[in-house]
Each structure stands twice: as structure tokens, then as C-alpha cells.
């Protein structure tokens, strides 16, 4: 077992807050501080910086946190091996809102998998990448452009980005030039969503911008956004998978943009340092086994 003072350091490194760490450990804040000071004096290194009431880890602190986490995992493996009981794999996954609300319910069975524990966090692309960098999730499923030099990425689905409108809209079902749409009210997802990034990339390639629309309103909820579009309050870009039901019910229609093809790959994303081939293949299988076709 690890020295209890290293357990204290690990909690401080995770929380970056002495008060929160002390509460979770059922210790006093002075005791937590003494534990950190003991390790720093014993190793003759600086682990944390405290300035303007903010805690940050030094390079040595980040290294020690990583190694303690690795040791804890190895200790758990040893204990389970000696007891003859292997733990069920446990993944904390992040999913962008479109994937979490529309892809997962239709194409996966994440809640009915024996011998596998999964916790799911649903948020927009920007927030998921932040959680990934903070090691709060193992993998992210993202529906938007990704920096492939920074992250390991694996595409698992491709969806069209469609321009949705009310069936009562005068352009419903028609094909128009992109420039002819700028007199419309554009209803869009919140900043940081994958579909917004996809559309902005597309506009940039055309030498245009979403700012050219007469009015632009951001709505951070897909269901509410679809309701406003259905009520003819504006038009909006959405992934096709998110409006299949409305298209079938004819409560939404689409506008085709002339000489344009908008689509976006959905990716499994992880830190390149944490890439494990067997884990990735297992999770990809869970995400695509009910999908036909997949990419």
C-alpha cells in the first residue's frame, strides 16, 4: 500500500484545492498541508505552487501524480489477481450532445453490457476535450473537427450536416445558393459544439462567414433549437441523425445548398499517451456493432 501521505498528495493533485481534498479525506486542512510539506521535504522537491488562492502542480508534481496513479492501478491488479477475482473494466466516456442524445440510444447498448462498467458524460466538444486533458474521462466521442496532431482519433461514423427549416418556410425542399440564405435568421448551437465548428469550417472554405446572416441566435439545447425551427422562427444547421424523427413526421424540412456537400466524421478521441489498442478496439466495437454501415 502507498504511504498515506502520498494518498493525500494525489487527492490534492486531483482537486487542486486543499479544502476539498481535506473534506474528501476526512482530514483537517492543516493536516493535508503537513502531508504535502513532508513529501516535499523528504524528496527535496517542490510539488505544488500556491498563488492568489490557486493551486497548480509543478512539473515534478505532475510527474508524481501520474506515477502514483499508475502504481495504484498496478496494486489493484495485484490484489485482484491474488484473490482470483478480476475487476470488470471501467471506462468513463464522454459524448458530444448529438452522439449522446441520438447516436448512442439508436446504435449502442452501453447500459446492457455484462462485465463492463461505463460512466457517460454528455457535453459539447470543447468541454469534452477539456475533461480529456484533465484525465477526467478516458475517451471522448466527438462530432466535430479535431486536431489530429494533438489527439489520437478514430472515425466510427459519418453524418450529413443539413440545413433544417419549417415545412412552412418558403425555401423548404428547395435548392438555393448559399448567398441567398444570408437574409435569414440563423439559429445555431452553442459555441464549442461540433456542428458549429463544422459549419464554420465549411463557410471559411467558401470565403464566407456565419456572421453574414441577417440575425444569428445561439441555443444550447438541441430539442429547443428544433422546436424554434419547426415554429418557423429561423433556419439552422443540424446533424441529420438528430432530425430523423422530425423529417419522418414532417415537422421539419430541409433546404439544399447548391453545389455543396456538408458532412462530418464522428471520432473516438483520446490522449496519444493513453492510447491502448485493445481498449480502443473493444469500445469501437460497442459503438458500431449495431451500425450498418460504419466507417
Phi and psi in degrees as GROMACS dihedral restraints (atoms count N, CA, C in turn):
[ dihedral_restraints ]
;  ai    aj    ak    al  type     phi  dphi    fc
    3     4     5     6     1   -73.7    20    10
    4     5     6     7     1   147.4    20    10
    6     7     8     9     1   -54.9    20    10
    7     8     9    10     1   137.4    20    10
    9    10    11    12     1   -60.4    20    10
   10    11    12    13     1   -26.4    20    10
   12    13    14    15     1   -70.1    20    10
   13    14    15    16     1   -30.8    20    10
   15    16    17    18     1   -71.6    20    10
   16    17    18    19     1   -31.7    20    10
   18    19    20    21     1   -63.3    20    10
   19    20    21    22     1   -38.8    20    10
   21    22    23    24     1   -63.6    20    10
   22    23    24    25     1   -46.4    20    10
   24    25    26    27     1   -58.2    20    10
   25    26    27    28     1   -42.6    20    10
   27    28    29    30     1   -61.3    20    10
   28    29    30    31     1   -40.3    20    10
   30    31    32    33     1   -66.7    20    10
   31    32    33    34     1   -41.0    20    10
   33    34    35    36     1   -63.5    20    10
   34    35    36    37     1   -40.1    20    10
   36    37    38    39     1   -65.0    20    10
   37    38    39    40     1   -32.6    20    10
   39    40    41    42     1   -77.9    20    10
   40    41    42    43     1   -42.0    20    10
   42    43    44    45     1   -86.5    20    10
   43    44    45    46     1   -27.5    20    10
   45    46    47    48     1    51.2    20    10
   46    47    48    49     1    39.5    20    10
   48    49    50    51     1  -159.1    20    10
   49    50    51    52     1   118.6    20    10
   51    52    53    54     1   -64.1    20    10
   52    53    54    55     1   -41.3    20    10
   54    55    56    57     1   -64.1    20    10
   55    56    57    58     1   -46.7    20    10
   57    58    59    60     1   -64.5    20    10
   58    59    60    61     1   -41.2    20    10
   60    61    62    63     1   -63.2    20    10
   61    62    63    64     1   -43.9    20    10
   63    64    65    66     1   -61.4    20    10
   64    65    66    67     1   -41.4    20    10
   66    67    68    69     1   -64.2    20    10
   67    68    69    70     1   -43.7    20    10
   69    70    71    72     1   -68.7    20    10
   70    71    72    73     1   -29.1    20    10
   72    73    74    75     1   -92.2    20    10
   73    74    75    76     1    -3.6    20    10
   75    76    77    78     1    57.7    20    10
   76    77    78    79     1    42.5    20    10
   78    79    80    81     1  -121.0    20    10
   79    80    81    82     1   164.4    20    10
   81    82    83    84     1   -80.4    20    10
   82    83    84    85     1   156.1    20    10
   84    85    86    87     1   -63.7    20    10
   85    86    87    88     1   -40.0    20    10
   87    88    89    90     1   -59.7    20    10
   88    89    90    91     1   -35.1    20    10
   90    91    92    93     1   -65.4    20    10
   91    92    93    94     1   -41.1    20    10
   93    94    95    96     1   -61.4    20    10
   94    95    96    97     1   -45.7    20    10
   96    97    98    99     1   -59.6    20    10
   97    98    99   100     1   -42.6    20    10
   99   100   101   102     1   -64.0    20    10
  100   101   102   103     1   -37.0    20    10
  102   103   104   105     1   -63.5    20    10
  103   104   105   106     1   -43.4    20    10
  105   106   107   108     1   -64.8    20    10
  106   107   108   109     1   -44.1    20    10
  108   109   110   111     1   -63.4    20    10
  109   110   111   112     1   -36.9    20    10
  111   112   113   114     1   -60.5    20    10
  112   113   114   115     1   -47.8    20    10
  114   115   116   117     1   -64.0    20    10
  115   116   117   118     1   -43.6    20    10
  117   118   119   120     1   -61.5    20    10
  118   119   120   121     1   -42.5    20    10
  120   121   122   123     1   -69.6    20    10
  121   122   123   124     1   -39.1    20    10
  123   124   125   126     1   -66.2    20    10
  124   125   126   127     1   -39.6    20    10
  126   127   128   129     1   -93.4    20    10
  127   128   129   130     1    -9.9    20    10
  129   130   131   132     1    58.6    20    10
  130   131   132   133     1    45.5    20    10
  132   133   134   135     1  -139.4    20    10
  133   134   135   136     1   164.8    20    10
  135   136   137   138     1  -101.5    20    10
  136   137   138   139     1   126.8    20    10
  138   139   140   141     1  -104.2    20    10
  139   140   141   142     1   -36.5    20    10
  141   142   143   144     1  -132.4    20    10
  142   143   144   145     1   149.9    20    10
  144   145   146   147     1  -113.3    20    10
  145   146   147   148     1   140.6    20    10
  147   148   149   150     1  -128.0    20    10
  148   149   150   151     1   110.3    20    10
  150   151   152   153     1  -144.4    20    10
  151   152   153   154     1   135.3    20    10
  153   154   155   156     1    52.3    20    10
  154   155   156   157     1    41.1    20    10
  156   157   158   159     1    63.1    20    10
  157   158   159   160     1    20.2    20    10
  159   160   161   162     1  -118.0    20    10
  160   161   162   163     1   133.7    20    10
  162   163   164   165     1   -99.9    20    10
  163   164   165   166     1   131.8    20    10
  165   166   167   168     1  -130.7    20    10
  166   167   168   169     1   152.6    20    10
  168   169   170   171     1   -90.6    20    10
  169   170   171   172     1   141.3    20    10
  171   172   173   174     1   -76.1    20    10
  172   173   174   175     1   175.6    20    10
  174   175   176   177     1   -59.6    20    10
  175   176   177   178     1   -40.4    20    10
  177   178   179   180     1   -66.1    20    10
  178   179   180   181     1   -36.5    20    10
  180   181   182   183     1   -64.8    20    10
  181   182   183   184     1   -43.0    20    10
  183   184   185   186     1   -64.5    20    10
  184   185   186   187     1   -39.1    20    10
  186   187   188   189     1   -65.7    20    10
  187   188   189   190     1   -43.9    20    10
  189   190   191   192     1   -64.9    20    10
  190   191   192   193     1   -40.7    20    10
  192   193   194   195     1   -58.4    20    10
  193   194   195   196     1   -46.5    20    10
  195   196   197   198     1   -61.4    20    10
  196   197   198   199     1   -43.5    20    10
  198   199   200   201     1   -71.0    20    10
  199   200   201   202     1   -36.2    20    10
  201   202   203   204     1   -64.4    20    10
  202   203   204   205     1   -42.1    20    10
  204   205   206   207     1   -62.0    20    10
  205   206   207   208     1   -39.6    20    10
  207   208   209   210     1   -65.0    20    10
  208   209   210   211     1   -41.4    20    10
  210   211   212   213     1   -65.0    20    10
  211   212   213   214     1   -42.0    20    10
  213   214   215   216     1   -60.0    20    10
  214   215   216   217     1   -41.0    20    10
  216   217   218   219     1   -64.3    20    10
  217   218   219   220     1   -40.6    20    10
  219   220   221   222     1   -66.9    20    10
  220   221   222   223     1   -39.5    20    10
  222   223   224   225     1   -62.9    20    10
  223   224   225   226     1   -42.8    20    10
  225   226   227   228     1   -61.3    20    10
  226   227   228   229     1   -42.0    20    10
  228   229   230   231     1   -62.5    20    10
  229   230   231   232     1   -42.2    20    10
  231   232   233   234     1   -62.8    20    10
  232   233   234   235     1   -44.7    20    10
  234   235   236   237     1   -63.1    20    10
  235   236   237   238     1   -44.0    20    10
  237   238   239   240     1   -68.6    20    10
  238   239   240   241     1   -36.2    20    10
  240   241   242   243     1   -64.8    20    10
  241   242   243   244     1   -44.0    20    10
  243   244   245   246     1   -68.3    20    10
  244   245   246   247     1   -30.3    20    10
  246   247   248   249     1   -83.7    20    10
  247   248   249   250     1   -10.1    20    10
  249   250   251   252     1    79.8    20    10
  250   251   252   253     1     9.2    20    10
  252   253   254   255     1  -118.3    20    10
  253   254   255   256     1   117.7    20    10
  255   256   257   258     1   -91.9    20    10
  256   257   258   259     1   132.6    20    10
  258   259   260   261     1   -71.2    20    10
  259   260   261   262     1   149.1    20    10
  261   262   263   264     1   -69.7    20    10
  262   263   264   265     1   134.1    20    10
  264   265   266   267     1   -55.2    20    10
  265   266   267   268     1   142.6    20    10
  267   268   269   270     1  -129.3    20    10
  268   269   270   271     1   119.2    20    10
  270   271   272   273     1  -120.5    20    10
  271   272   273   274     1   139.2    20    10
  273   274   275   276     1  -105.8    20    10
  274   275   276   277     1   112.8    20    10
  276   277   278   279     1  -108.2    20    10
  277   278   279   280     1   145.2    20    10
  279   280   281   282     1  -111.3    20    10
  280   281   282   283     1   142.1    20    10
  282   283   284   285     1  -134.1    20    10
  283   284   285   286     1   135.8    20    10
  285   286   287   288     1   -64.2    20    10
  286   287   288   289     1   163.5    20    10
  288   289   290   291     1   -62.8    20    10
  289   290   291   292     1   -40.3    20    10
  291   292   293   294     1   -63.9    20    10
  292   293   294   295     1   -44.0    20    10
  294   295   296   297     1   -66.6    20    10
  295   296   297   298     1   -43.8    20    10
  297   298   299   300     1   -67.6    20    10
  298   299   300   301     1   -35.7    20    10
  300   301   302   303     1   -94.0    20    10
  301   302   303   304     1   -23.2    20    10
  303   304   305   306     1  -125.2    20    10
  304   305   306   307     1   -42.8    20    10
  306   307   308   309     1   -73.5    20    10
  307   308   309   310     1   -51.4    20    10
  309   310   311   312     1   -59.1    20    10
  310   311   312   313     1   -48.1    20    10
  312   313   314   315     1   -62.4    20    10
  313   314   315   316     1   -29.8    20    10
  315   316   317   318     1   -86.7    20    10
  316   317   318   319     1   -34.6    20    10
  318   319   320   321     1  -120.7    20    10
  319   320   321   322     1    -0.5    20    10
  321   322   323   324     1  -131.0    20    10
  322   323   324   325     1   166.0    20    10
  324   325   326   327     1  -130.7    20    10
  325   326   327   328     1    53.4    20    10
  327   328   329   330     1   -64.0    20    10
  328   329   330   331     1   -23.3    20    10
  330   331   332   333     1   -93.8    20    10
  331   332   333   334     1     1.2    20    10
  333   334   335   336     1  -127.2    20    10
  334   335   336   337     1    42.6    20    10
  336   337   338   339     1  -111.9    20    10
  337   338   339   340     1   114.7    20    10
  339   340   341   342     1   -69.1    20    10
  340   341   342   343     1   149.6    20    10
  342   343   344   345     1    59.4    20    10
  343   344   345   346     1    30.0    20    10
  345   346   347   348     1  -150.6    20    10
  346   347   348   349     1   127.2    20    10
  348   349   350   351     1  -107.7    20    10
  349   350   351   352     1   127.7    20    10
  351   352   353   354     1  -129.2    20    10
  352   353   354   355     1   129.0    20    10
  354   355   356   357     1  -106.2    20    10
  355   356   357   358     1   136.7    20    10
  357   358   359   360     1  -120.4    20    10
  358   359   360   361     1   129.0    20    10
  360   361   362   363     1  -113.3    20    10
  361   362   363   364     1   127.0    20    10
  363   364   365   366     1  -111.9    20    10
  364   365   366   367     1   122.7    20    10
  366   367   368   369     1  -158.8    20    10
  367   368   369   370     1  -179.2    20    10
  369   370   371   372     1   -82.2    20    10
  370   371   372   373     1   170.8    20    10
  372   373   374   375     1   -57.1    20    10
  373   374   375   376     1   -47.2    20    10
  375   376   377   378     1   -59.7    20    10
  376   377   378   379     1   -45.7    20    10
  378   379   380   381     1   -66.4    20    10
  379   380   381   382     1   -37.0    20    10
  381   382   383   384     1   -65.9    20    10
  382   383   384   385     1   -40.0    20    10
  384   385   386   387     1   -65.8    20    10
  385   386   387   388     1   -35.2    20    10
  387   388   389   390     1   -63.2    20    10
  388   389   390   391     1   -44.7    20    10
  390   391   392   393     1   -63.3    20    10
  391   392   393   394     1   -35.7    20    10
  393   394   395   396     1   -65.1    20    10
  394   395   396   397     1   -43.7    20    10
  396   397   398   399     1   -68.6    20    10
  397   398   399   400     1   -27.4    20    10
  399   400   401   402     1   -87.9    20    10
  400   401   402   403     1     4.8    20    10
  402   403   404   405     1    59.4    20    10
  403   404   405   406     1    29.9    20    10
  405   406   407   408     1   -90.7    20    10
  406   407   408   409     1   -14.2    20    10
  408   409   410   411     1  -133.4    20    10
  409   410   411   412     1   153.1    20    10
  411   412   413   414     1   -83.3    20    10
  412   413   414   415     1   -43.3    20    10
  414   415   416   417     1  -140.1    20    10
  415   416   417   418     1   150.0    20    10
  417   418   419   420     1  -120.7    20    10
  418   419   420   421     1   140.8    20    10
  420   421   422   423     1  -109.6    20    10
  421   422   423   424     1   110.5    20    10
  423   424   425   426     1  -120.3    20    10
  424   425   426   427     1   136.0    20    10
  426   427   428   429     1  -109.6    20    10
  427   428   429   430     1    71.6    20    10
  429   430   431   432     1  -178.4    20    10
  430   431   432   433     1   171.9    20    10
  432   433   434   435     1   -59.4    20    10
  433   434   435   436     1   139.2    20    10
  435   436   437   438     1  -129.1    20    10
  436   437   438   439     1   143.8    20    10
  438   439   440   441     1   -75.1    20    10
  439   440   441   442     1    98.4    20    10
  441   442   443   444     1   -74.1    20    10
  442   443   444   445     1   -15.5    20    10
  444   445   446   447     1   -76.6    20    10
  445   446   447   448     1   -27.2    20    10
  447   448   449   450     1   -90.2    20    10
  448   449   450   451     1   -35.1    20    10
  450   451   452   453     1  -121.5    20    10
  451   452   453   454     1   155.4    20    10
  453   454   455   456     1   -77.7    20    10
  454   455   456   457     1   129.5    20    10
  456   457   458   459     1  -128.9    20    10
  457   458   459   460     1   142.5    20    10
  459   460   461   462     1  -136.7    20    10
  460   461   462   463     1   111.0    20    10
  462   463   464   465     1   -69.9    20    10
  463   464   465   466     1   142.2    20    10
  465   466   467   468     1  -134.2    20    10
  466   467   468   469     1    -6.8    20    10
  468   469   470   471     1  -162.9    20    10
  469   470   471   472     1   148.9    20    10
  471   472   473   474     1  -127.3    20    10
  472   473   474   475     1   131.4    20    10
  474   475   476   477     1  -128.4    20    10
  475   476   477   478     1   150.8    20    10
  477   478   479   480     1   -79.5    20    10
  478   479   480   481     1   144.1    20    10
  480   481   482   483     1   -97.0    20    10
  481   482   483   484     1   119.1    20    10
  483   484   485   486     1  -114.9    20    10
  484   485   486   487     1   153.4    20    10
  486   487   488   489     1   -97.4    20    10
  487   488   489   490     1   108.1    20    10
  489   490   491   492     1   -91.8    20    10
  490   491   492   493     1   149.2    20    10
  492   493   494   495     1  -151.8    20    10
  493   494   495   496     1   171.7    20    10
  495   496   497   498     1   -73.3    20    10
  496   497   498   499     1   146.8    20    10
  498   499   500   501     1   -58.3    20    10
  499   500   501   502     1   -20.8    20    10
  501   502   503   504     1   -85.6    20    10
  502   503   504   505     1    -7.2    20    10
  504   505   506   507     1   -67.7    20    10
  505   506   507   508     1   139.4    20    10
  507   508   509   510     1   -62.1    20    10
  508   509   510   511     1   -20.1    20    10
  510   511   512   513     1   -99.1    20    10
  511   512   513   514     1     3.0    20    10
  513   514   515   516     1   -57.0    20    10
  514   515   516   517     1   127.5    20    10
  516   517   518   519     1    78.0    20    10
  517   518   519   520     1     2.9    20    10
  519   520   521   522     1  -101.9    20    10
  520   521   522   523     1   164.2    20    10
  522   523   524   525     1  -108.4    20    10
  523   524   525   526     1   124.8    20    10
  525   526   527   528     1  -135.6    20    10
  526   527   528   529     1   161.1    20    10
  528   529   530   531     1   -74.4    20    10
  529   530   531   532     1   147.6    20    10
  531   532   533   534     1   -57.2    20    10
  532   533   534   535     1   -41.4    20    10
  534   535   536   537     1   -63.1    20    10
  535   536   537   538     1   -24.1    20    10
  537   538   539   540     1   -74.4    20    10
  538   539   540   541     1    -6.5    20    10
  540   541   542   543     1   -95.1    20    10
  541   542   543   544     1    -9.8    20    10
  543   544   545   546     1   -69.3    20    10
  544   545   546   547     1   -11.9    20    10
  546   547   548   549     1   -83.0    20    10
  547   548   549   550     1    -1.4    20    10
  549   550   551   552     1   -90.6    20    10
  550   551   552   553     1   163.3    20    10
  552   553   554   555     1   -88.8    20    10
  553   554   555   556     1   115.6    20    10
  555   556   557   558     1   -91.6    20    10
  556   557   558   559     1   119.7    20    10
  558   559   560   561     1   -99.6    20    10
  559   560   561   562     1   123.7    20    10
  561   562   563   564     1  -134.2    20    10
  562   563   564   565     1   161.7    20    10
  564   565   566   567     1   -66.9    20    10
  565   566   567   568     1   172.6    20    10
  567   568   569   570     1   -69.5    20    10
  568   569   570   571     1   156.1    20    10
  570   571   572   573     1   -56.9    20    10
  571   572   573   574     1   132.9    20    10
  573   574   575   576     1   101.4    20    10
  574   575   576   577     1    -7.0    20    10
  576   577   578   579     1   -80.2    20    10
  577   578   579   580     1   149.9    20    10
  579   580   581   582     1   -64.0    20    10
  580   581   582   583     1   -39.9    20    10
  582   583   584   585     1   -66.8    20    10
  583   584   585   586     1   -34.6    20    10
  585   586   587   588     1   -64.8    20    10
  586   587   588   589     1   -43.7    20    10
  588   589   590   591     1   -62.1    20    10
  589   590   591   592     1   -39.8    20    10
  591   592   593   594     1   -62.6    20    10
  592   593   594   595     1   -45.4    20    10
  594   595   596   597     1   -66.8    20    10
  595   596   597   598     1   -41.6    20    10
  597   598   599   600     1   -64.2    20    10
  598   599   600   601     1   -38.2    20    10
  600   601   602   603     1   -63.0    20    10
  601   602   603   604     1   -42.4    20    10
  603   604   605   606     1   -62.4    20    10
  604   605   606   607     1   -46.6    20    10
  606   607   608   609     1   -60.7    20    10
  607   608   609   610     1   -42.4    20    10
  609   610   611   612     1   -60.6    20    10
  610   611   612   613     1   -39.8    20    10
  612   613   614   615     1   -65.1    20    10
  613   614   615   616     1   -26.2    20    10
  615   616   617   618     1   -88.1    20    10
  616   617   618   619     1     1.0    20    10
  618   619   620   621     1    72.5    20    10
  619   620   621   622     1    24.5    20    10
  621   622   623   624     1  -123.0    20    10
  622   623   624   625     1  -178.4    20    10
  624   625   626   627     1  -150.7    20    10
  625   626   627   628     1   149.0    20    10
  627   628   629   630     1   -64.2    20    10
  628   629   630   631     1   -18.4    20    10
  630   631   632   633     1   -67.7    20    10
  631   632   633   634     1   -13.6    20    10
  633   634   635   636     1   -78.7    20    10
  634   635   636   637     1   -11.6    20    10
  636   637   638   639     1   -67.2    20    10
  637   638   639   640     1   146.7    20    10
  639   640   641   642     1   -53.8    20    10
  640   641   642   643     1   -42.7    20    10
  642   643   644   645     1  -144.7    20    10
  643   644   645   646     1   143.5    20    10
  645   646   647   648     1  -134.2    20    10
  646   647   648   649     1   125.2    20    10
  648   649   650   651     1  -125.0    20    10
  649   650   651   652     1   129.9    20    10
  651   652   653   654     1   -96.1    20    10
  652   653   654   655     1   134.8    20    10
  654   655   656   657     1  -132.6    20    10
  655   656   657   658     1   117.4    20    10
  657   658   659   660     1   -87.7    20    10
  658   659   660   661     1    27.5    20    10
  660   661   662   663     1  -141.7    20    10
  661   662   663   664     1   122.8    20    10
  663   664   665   666     1   -64.0    20    10
  664   665   666   667     1   -45.4    20    10
  666   667   668   669     1   -61.0    20    10
  667   668   669   670     1   -43.4    20    10
  669   670   671   672     1   -66.3    20    10
  670   671   672   673     1   -39.9    20    10
  672   673   674   675     1   -60.1    20    10
  673   674   675   676     1   -44.9    20    10
  675   676   677   678     1   -64.2    20    10
  676   677   678   679     1   -37.9    20    10
  678   679   680   681     1   -61.8    20    10
  679   680   681   682     1   -44.3    20    10
  681   682   683   684     1   -64.4    20    10
  682   683   684   685     1   -39.2    20    10
  684   685   686   687     1   -65.1    20    10
  685   686   687   688     1   -43.8    20    10
  687   688   689   690     1   -61.4    20    10
  688   689   690   691     1   -30.9    20    10
  690   691   692   693     1   -83.9    20    10
  691   692   693   694     1     7.2    20    10
  693   694   695   696     1    65.5    20    10
  694   695   696   697     1    35.0    20    10
  696   697   698   699     1   -88.2    20    10
  697   698   699   700     1    -7.1    20    10
  699   700   701   702     1   166.1    20    10
  700   701   702   703     1  -178.0    20    10
  702   703   704   705     1  -117.6    20    10
  703   704   705   706     1   159.5    20    10
  705   706   707   708     1  -157.8    20    10
  706   707   708   709     1   148.1    20    10
  708   709   710   711     1   -85.8    20    10
  709   710   711   712     1   129.6    20    10
  711   712   713   714     1  -143.2    20    10
  712   713   714   715     1   158.4    20    10
  714   715   716   717     1   -70.5    20    10
  715   716   717   718     1   141.5    20    10
  717   718   719   720     1   -57.5    20    10
  718   719   720   721     1   -37.1    20    10
  720   721   722   723     1   -61.6    20    10
  721   722   723   724     1   -24.3    20    10
  723   724   725   726     1   -86.1    20    10
  724   725   726   727     1    -8.2    20    10
  726   727   728   729     1  -126.6    20    10
  727   728   729   730     1    17.6    20    10
  729   730   731   732     1   -58.1    20    10
  730   731   732   733     1   -44.0    20    10
  732   733   734   735     1   -64.5    20    10
  733   734   735   736     1   -42.6    20    10
  735   736   737   738     1   -68.4    20    10
  736   737   738   739     1   -35.5    20    10
  738   739   740   741     1   -66.9    20    10
  739   740   741   742     1   -39.6    20    10
  741   742   743   744     1   -65.4    20    10
  742   743   744   745     1   -37.9    20    10
  744   745   746   747     1   -82.6    20    10
  745   746   747   748     1    -6.8    20    10
  747   748   749   750     1    61.5    20    10
  748   749   750   751     1    31.1    20    10
  750   751   752   753     1   -91.5    20    10
  751   752   753   754     1   -13.1    20    10
  753   754   755   756     1  -133.1    20    10
  754   755   756   757     1   154.4    20    10
  756   757   758   759     1  -132.2    20    10
  757   758   759   760     1   174.8    20    10
  759   760   761   762     1  -125.4    20    10
  760   761   762   763     1   156.7    20    10
  762   763   764   765     1  -113.8    20    10
  763   764   765   766     1   128.3    20    10
  765   766   767   768     1   -90.8    20    10
  766   767   768   769     1   131.9    20    10
  768   769   770   771     1   -91.5    20    10
  769   770   771   772     1   126.0    20    10
  771   772   773   774     1   -60.7    20    10
  772   773   774   775     1   134.0    20    10
  774   775   776   777     1    55.6    20    10
  775   776   777   778     1    36.1    20    10
  777   778   779   780     1  -137.2    20    10
  778   779   780   781     1   139.0    20    10
  780   781   782   783     1  -128.9    20    10
  781   782   783   784     1   110.3    20    10
  783   784   785   786     1  -106.5    20    10
  784   785   786   787     1   121.8    20    10
  786   787   788   789     1  -147.8    20    10
  787   788   789   790     1   165.0    20    10
  789   790   791   792     1  -146.9    20    10
  790   791   792   793     1   132.2    20    10
  792   793   794   795     1   -77.4    20    10
  793   794   795   796     1   144.0    20    10
  795   796   797   798     1   -98.6    20    10
  796   797   798   799     1   138.3    20    10
  798   799   800   801     1  -124.4    20    10
  799   800   801   802     1   146.0    20    10
  801   802   803   804     1   -85.2    20    10
  802   803   804   805     1   132.2    20    10
  804   805   806   807     1  -130.1    20    10
  805   806   807   808     1   138.0    20    10
  807   808   809   810     1  -150.8    20    10
  808   809   810   811     1   166.0    20    10
  810   811   812   813     1   -64.5    20    10
  811   812   813   814     1   134.7    20    10
  813   814   815   816     1   -58.8    20    10
  814   815   816   817     1   -31.0    20    10
  816   817   818   819     1   -71.2    20    10
  817   818   819   820     1   -24.7    20    10
  819   820   821   822     1  -100.9    20    10
  820   821   822   823     1     7.8    20    10
  822   823   824   825     1   -66.0    20    10
  823   824   825   826     1   124.9    20    10
  825   826   827   828     1  -128.4    20    10
  826   827   828   829     1   113.4    20    10
  828   829   830   831     1   -55.0    20    10
  829   830   831   832     1   -47.3    20    10
  831   832   833   834     1   -62.7    20    10
  832   833   834   835     1   -41.0    20    10
  834   835   836   837     1   -63.8    20    10
  835   836   837   838     1   -45.5    20    10
  837   838   839   840     1   -61.0    20    10
  838   839   840   841     1   -43.9    20    10
  840   841   842   843     1   -64.2    20    10
  841   842   843   844     1   -38.5    20    10
  843   844   845   846     1   -65.1    20    10
  844   845   846   847     1   -45.5    20    10
  846   847   848   849     1   -70.0    20    10
  847   848   849   850     1   -40.9    20    10
  849   850   851   852     1   -59.8    20    10
  850   851   852   853     1   -39.9    20    10
  852   853   854   855     1   -60.9    20    10
  853   854   855   856     1   -42.9    20    10
  855   856   857   858     1   -63.6    20    10
  856   857   858   859     1   -31.7    20    10
  858   859   860   861     1   -86.4    20    10
  859   860   861   862     1   -13.1    20    10
  861   862   863   864     1  -126.4    20    10
  862   863   864   865     1    -3.6    20    10
  864   865   866   867     1   -66.5    20    10
  865   866   867   868     1   -24.1    20    10
  867   868   869   870     1  -100.9    20    10
  868   869   870   871     1    12.8    20    10
  870   871   872   873     1  -105.9    20    10
  871   872   873   874     1   136.6    20    10
  873   874   875   876     1  -146.8    20    10
  874   875   876   877     1   111.4    20    10
  876   877   878   879     1   -92.8    20    10
  877   878   879   880     1   169.3    20    10
  879   880   881   882     1  -118.8    20    10
  880   881   882   883     1   170.0    20    10
